[in-house]
């Protein structure tokens, strides 16, 4: 059984919350240690992250679901 579009949207939002830094609002390809550190590694260490380490989009994403 496949998930519905609403379930996929909920999962995408949950993963976005786990991979988005609370300080710089950049989204990464991996889950951040938000419970222990509270932000991404560069923000925790006090420097600007390099552009290749986070997800960049020039066009607003309106639909990224698999279905």
KETI-756793 format. One record per residue: residue number from 1; residue in three letters; x, y, z of N, C-alpha, C in turn. Coordinates in nm, 4 decimals. Last residue first. Layout:
% KETI-756793
+-----+--------+----------+----------+----------+----------+----------+----------+----------+----------+----------+
| num | residu |      n.x |      n.y |      n.z |     ca.x |     ca.y |     ca.z |      c.x |      c.y |      c.z |
+-----+--------+----------+----------+----------+----------+----------+----------+----------+----------+----------+
| NUM |    ala |        X |        Y |        Z |        X |        Y |        Z |        X |        Y |        Z |
...
+-----+--------+----------+----------+----------+----------+----------+----------+----------+----------+----------+
This chain:
% KETI-756793
+-----+--------+----------+----------+----------+----------+----------+----------+----------+----------+----------+
| num | residu |      n.x |      n.y |      n.z |     ca.x |     ca.y |     ca.z |      c.x |      c.y |      c.z |
+-----+--------+----------+----------+----------+----------+----------+----------+----------+----------+----------+
|  67 |    unk |   0.4535 |   1.1051 |  -0.5741 |   0.3343 |   1.0618 |  -0.6490 |   0.2915 |   1.1625 |  -0.7529 |
|  66 |    unk |   0.6614 |   1.2311 |  -0.4416 |   0.6923 |   1.1228 |  -0.5353 |   0.5732 |   1.0866 |  -0.6226 |
|  65 |    unk |   0.6746 |   1.5896 |  -0.4155 |   0.6272 |   1.4588 |  -0.3732 |   0.6507 |   1.3558 |  -0.4824 |
|  64 |    unk |   0.7262 |   1.8529 |  -0.4425 |   0.8409 |   1.7641 |  -0.4457 |   0.8013 |   1.6229 |  -0.4059 |
|  63 |    unk |   0.6063 |   2.1448 |  -0.5490 |   0.5640 |   2.0055 |  -0.5400 |   0.6868 |   1.9169 |  -0.5519 |
|  62 |    unk |   0.7270 |   2.3920 |  -0.5259 |   0.5842 |   2.3837 |  -0.4975 |   0.5385 |   2.2395 |  -0.4829 |
|  61 |    unk |   1.0038 |   2.5767 |  -0.4509 |   0.9569 |   2.4399 |  -0.4699 |   0.8089 |   2.4337 |  -0.4312 |
|  60 |    unk |   1.1174 |   2.8596 |  -0.6243 |   1.0427 |   2.8059 |  -0.5111 |   0.9866 |   2.6674 |  -0.5421 |
|  59 |    unk |   1.4408 |   2.8457 |  -0.7637 |   1.2978 |   2.8498 |  -0.7913 |   1.2241 |   2.7956 |  -0.6694 |
|  58 |    unk |   1.6852 |   2.8018 |  -0.6622 |   1.6593 |   2.9358 |  -0.7124 |   1.5110 |   2.9554 |  -0.7419 |
|  57 |    unk |   1.8110 |   2.6346 |  -0.3813 |   1.7161 |   2.6362 |  -0.4912 |   1.6949 |   2.7807 |  -0.5336 |
|  56 |    unk |   2.0433 |   2.4341 |  -0.2133 |   2.0101 |   2.5663 |  -0.2662 |   1.9113 |   2.5504 |  -0.3802 |
|  55 |    unk |   2.1363 |   2.2675 |   0.0747 |   2.0507 |   2.2625 |  -0.0431 |   2.0177 |   2.4043 |  -0.0865 |
|  54 |    unk |   2.4864 |   2.2760 |   0.1717 |   2.3428 |   2.2830 |   0.1978 |   2.2659 |   2.2876 |   0.0667 |
|  53 |    unk |   2.7491 |   2.2644 |   0.0855 |   2.7086 |   2.1784 |   0.1956 |   2.5599 |   2.1811 |   0.2263 |
|  52 |    unk |   2.8310 |   2.4437 |  -0.1063 |   2.8126 |   2.3044 |  -0.1462 |   2.7608 |   2.2136 |  -0.0367 |
|  51 |    unk |   2.8725 |   2.6952 |   0.0231 |   2.7518 |   2.6696 |  -0.0579 |   2.7304 |   2.5243 |  -0.0978 |
|  50 |    unk |   2.9778 |   2.6674 |   0.3638 |   3.0119 |   2.6751 |   0.2225 |   2.8903 |   2.6358 |   0.1392 |
|  49 |    unk |   2.8555 |   2.8664 |   0.6391 |   2.8717 |   2.7393 |   0.5684 |   2.9056 |   2.7603 |   0.4214 |
|  48 |    unk |   3.0379 |   3.0893 |   0.8439 |   2.9418 |   3.0779 |   0.7339 |   2.9623 |   2.9440 |   0.6619 |
|  47 |    unk |   3.0862 |   3.0129 |   1.1962 |   3.1315 |   3.0551 |   1.0635 |   3.0225 |   3.0306 |   0.9604 |
|  46 |    unk |   3.0374 |   2.9083 |   1.4575 |   3.0503 |   3.0507 |   1.4349 |   3.1049 |   3.0933 |   1.3001 |
|  45 |    unk |   2.9724 |   2.6558 |   1.5275 |   3.1134 |   2.6904 |   1.5387 |   3.1399 |   2.8363 |   1.5033 |
|  44 |    unk |   2.7013 |   2.6543 |   1.4796 |   2.7473 |   2.6210 |   1.6145 |   2.8930 |   2.6622 |   1.6350 |
|  43 |    unk |   2.6986 |   2.7064 |   1.2072 |   2.6423 |   2.8061 |   1.2999 |   2.6906 |   2.7806 |   1.4426 |
|  42 |    unk |   2.8209 |   2.4655 |   1.1099 |   2.8824 |   2.5968 |   1.0893 |   2.8289 |   2.7041 |   1.1842 |
|  41 |    unk |   2.6255 |   2.2650 |   1.2040 |   2.7640 |   2.2708 |   1.2493 |   2.8312 |   2.4054 |   1.2289 |
|  40 |    unk |   2.2973 |   2.3983 |   1.2843 |   2.3928 |   2.3270 |   1.1992 |   2.5349 |   2.3449 |   1.2538 |
|  39 |    unk |   2.1468 |   2.3687 |   1.6152 |   2.1661 |   2.4329 |   1.4849 |   2.2633 |   2.3489 |   1.4029 |
|  38 |    unk |   2.1296 |   2.2254 |   1.8499 |   2.0301 |   2.3279 |   1.8246 |   2.0417 |   2.3973 |   1.6905 |
|  37 |    unk |   2.2628 |   2.0139 |   1.9751 |   2.3370 |   2.1347 |   1.9399 |   2.2414 |   2.2515 |   1.9152 |
|  36 |    unk |   2.0541 |   1.8297 |   2.0475 |   2.1760 |   1.8446 |   2.1271 |   2.2472 |   1.9763 |   2.1011 |
|  35 |    unk |   1.8411 |   1.8618 |   1.8701 |   1.8158 |   1.8417 |   2.0132 |   1.9393 |   1.8671 |   2.0975 |
|  34 |    unk |   1.9562 |   1.8880 |   1.6166 |   1.8813 |   1.9999 |   1.6724 |   1.8536 |   1.9838 |   1.8215 |
|  33 |    unk |   2.1684 |   1.7900 |   1.4289 |   2.1577 |   1.7585 |   1.5720 |   2.0841 |   1.8698 |   1.6478 |
|  32 |    unk |   1.9936 |   1.7325 |   1.1151 |   2.0828 |   1.8116 |   1.2003 |   2.0654 |   1.7723 |   1.3470 |
|  31 |    unk |   1.9928 |   1.5018 |   0.8499 |   1.9277 |   1.5497 |   0.9724 |   2.0307 |   1.6187 |   1.0607 |
|  30 |    unk |   2.0911 |   1.6179 |   0.5220 |   2.0939 |   1.5224 |   0.6326 |   2.0263 |   1.5846 |   0.7544 |
|  29 |    unk |   2.1091 |   1.8186 |   0.3430 |   2.0700 |   1.6877 |   0.2905 |   2.0635 |   1.5819 |   0.3996 |
|  28 |    unk |   1.9672 |   2.1252 |   0.4829 |   2.0767 |   2.0333 |   0.4510 |   2.0212 |   1.9012 |   0.3993 |
|  27 |    unk |   1.8620 |   2.4548 |   0.4510 |   1.8217 |   2.3148 |   0.4571 |   1.9354 |   2.2271 |   0.4071 |
|  26 |    unk |   1.8979 |   2.7416 |   0.6579 |   1.9426 |   2.6645 |   0.5418 |   1.9011 |   2.5187 |   0.5613 |
|  25 |    unk |   1.8514 |   2.9153 |   0.8708 |   1.7382 |   2.8712 |   0.7873 |   1.7810 |   2.8013 |   0.6593 |
|  24 |    unk |   2.0273 |   2.9849 |   1.0685 |   2.0515 |   3.0401 |   0.9347 |   1.9430 |   3.0023 |   0.8335 |
|  23 |    unk |   1.8973 |   2.8692 |   1.3026 |   1.9642 |   3.0001 |   1.3027 |   1.9755 |   3.0605 |   1.1639 |
|  22 |    unk |   1.7915 |   2.6204 |   1.2570 |   1.7047 |   2.7200 |   1.3198 |   1.7673 |   2.8596 |   1.3201 |
|  21 |    unk |   1.8266 |   2.4391 |   0.9570 |   1.8912 |   2.5044 |   1.0704 |   1.7999 |   2.6134 |   1.1256 |
|  20 |    unk |   1.6557 |   2.1513 |   0.8630 |   1.6670 |   2.2960 |   0.8448 |   1.7231 |   2.3585 |   0.9719 |
|  19 |    unk |   1.5961 |   1.8862 |   0.9036 |   1.7171 |   1.9166 |   0.8271 |   1.7356 |   2.0657 |   0.8002 |
|  18 |    unk |   1.3587 |   1.8609 |   1.0383 |   1.4766 |   1.7974 |   1.0966 |   1.6063 |   1.8372 |   1.0262 |
|  17 |    unk |   1.1791 |   1.9882 |   0.8690 |   1.2001 |   2.0428 |   1.0030 |   1.3258 |   1.9855 |   1.0668 |
|  16 |    unk |   1.1882 |   1.8165 |   0.6515 |   1.2361 |   1.9541 |   0.6353 |   1.2636 |   2.0162 |   0.7710 |
|  15 |    unk |   1.0651 |   1.5927 |   0.7599 |   1.2068 |   1.5850 |   0.7239 |   1.2665 |   1.7241 |   0.7042 |
|  14 |    unk |   0.8063 |   1.6988 |   0.7902 |   0.8792 |   1.6506 |   0.9070 |   1.0287 |   1.6426 |   0.8778 |
|  13 |    unk |   0.7382 |   1.7548 |   0.5236 |   0.7474 |   1.8642 |   0.6200 |   0.8248 |   1.8227 |   0.7446 |
|  12 |    unk |   0.7370 |   1.4930 |   0.4239 |   0.8294 |   1.5917 |   0.3683 |   0.8467 |   1.7095 |   0.4637 |
|  11 |    unk |   0.5279 |   1.3816 |   0.5751 |   0.6644 |   1.3290 |   0.5896 |   0.7671 |   1.4273 |   0.5362 |
|  10 |    unk |   0.3128 |   1.5349 |   0.4774 |   0.3457 |   1.5382 |   0.6199 |   0.4873 |   1.4869 |   0.6443 |
|   9 |    unk |   0.3175 |   1.4566 |   0.2083 |   0.3393 |   1.5960 |   0.2433 |   0.3787 |   1.6098 |   0.3901 |
|   8 |    unk |   0.2520 |   1.1865 |   0.2366 |   0.3818 |   1.2236 |   0.1815 |   0.4156 |   1.3682 |   0.2140 |
|   7 |    unk |  -0.0086 |   1.2130 |   0.3372 |   0.0939 |   1.1483 |   0.4189 |   0.2333 |   1.1837 |   0.3689 |
|   6 |    unk |  -0.1309 |   1.3347 |   0.1170 |  -0.1288 |   1.4044 |   0.2460 |  -0.0230 |   1.3449 |   0.3387 |
|   5 |    unk |  -0.1077 |   1.1372 |  -0.0761 |  -0.0365 |   1.2633 |  -0.0951 |  -0.0274 |   1.3411 |   0.0361 |
|   4 |    unk |  -0.0649 |   0.8182 |   0.0939 |  -0.1438 |   0.9186 |   0.0225 |  -0.0600 |   1.0446 |   0.0063 |
|   3 |    unk |   0.1616 |   0.5434 |   0.0383 |   0.1093 |   0.6548 |   0.1183 |   0.0296 |   0.7525 |   0.0320 |
|   2 |    unk |   0.0561 |   0.2192 |  -0.0829 |   0.1343 |   0.3407 |  -0.0967 |   0.0761 |   0.4513 |  -0.0090 |
|   1 |    unk |   0.0843 |  -0.1180 |   0.0000 |   0.0000 |   0.0000 |   0.0000 |   0.0888 |   0.1244 |   0.0000 |
+-----+--------+----------+----------+----------+----------+----------+----------+----------+----------+----------+
